[in-house]
Amino acid sequence: MDFELLGEIRNIEQVARVRLVDGRIREAEIHWYEAHGVGRTGFKIIRLFPETQ
């Protein structure tokens, strides 16, 4: 994983705060992989949202 998940995955849109490898914190649309009986096993950023001021 090339980012750190900082917040909850919220509602069906799967939006969460992440810290990128360069230190920036952004909102992102996250998809995850699940293994039966194990749960979430990996995450992938699908879209980064623009930084807000």
C-alpha positions as CSV (number, residue, x, y, z in Angstrom):
1,M,0.0,0.0,0.0
2,D,1.5,3.4,-1.0
3,F,-0.7,5.4,1.4
4,E,-1.9,5.3,5.0
5,L,-5.6,5.2,5.7
6,L,-6.4,8.0,8.3
7,G,-10.1,7.9,8.6
8,E,-13.2,5.7,8.5
9,I,-14.5,4.5,5.2
10,R,-17.8,6.3,5.0
11,N,-21.0,5.2,3.4
12,I,-21.3,3.5,0.0
13,E,-19.1,6.1,-1.7
14,Q,-16.0,4.7,0.2
15,V,-14.5,8.1,0.9
16,A,-11.7,8.3,3.4
17,R,-8.8,10.5,4.5
18,V,-5.4,9.2,3.4
19,R,-1.8,10.2,3.9
20,L,0.2,9.9,0.6
21,V,3.8,8.9,0.6
22,D,4.9,12.5,0.1
23,G,3.0,13.5,3.3
24,R,0.0,15.2,1.8
25,I,-3.4,14.3,3.4
26,R,-6.3,14.1,0.9
27,E,-9.8,12.7,0.7
28,A,-9.9,9.7,-1.6
29,E,-12.3,7.2,-3.0
30,I,-11.0,3.8,-1.8
31,H,-11.8,0.3,-3.0
32,W,-10.7,-2.7,-1.0
33,Y,-10.1,-6.4,-1.4
34,E,-11.7,-8.9,0.8
35,A,-10.9,-12.6,1.5
36,H,-13.7,-14.8,2.6
37,G,-13.5,-15.4,6.3
38,V,-10.6,-12.9,6.7
39,G,-12.1,-9.5,5.8
40,R,-10.4,-6.6,4.2
41,T,-6.9,-7.6,2.9
42,G,-5.9,-4.6,0.8
43,F,-6.9,-1.1,-0.3
44,K,-6.5,0.8,-3.6
45,I,-7.0,4.5,-4.3
46,I,-9.4,4.9,-7.2
47,R,-9.7,8.8,-7.2
48,L,-8.1,11.6,-5.2
49,F,-10.3,14.6,-4.5
50,P,-8.9,18.2,-4.9
51,E,-7.3,19.8,-1.9
52,T,-9.7,22.2,-0.1
53,Q,-8.5,25.3,1.6
